[in-house]
Amino acid sequence: MIPNDPVMLLSFVNLKLRDNYSCLALLCEDLEISEQDLTEKLAKIDYYYNKEHNQFI
C-alpha cells in the first residue's frame, strides 16, 4: 500500500500527514506500519520527522 521508493514514500507520507493525521504515530497506527521502520527508511535520504511541523524535513 505504501511506496517502496524512498522519495515517493516521502511525498506519500507528508501528504498523508498534512491532509489526514495530526501526528506520525496516528498515521503509522492507521496504516499498520512500524514508525521506526518508516523513520529509518526516510533517514536514509536525510529526511527526519519534525513534530512541530508534522512532516519530514
Beta strands, then each sheet from edge to edge (+ up, - down):
strand 1: 49-50
strand 2: 55-56
sheet 1: 1+ 2-
end
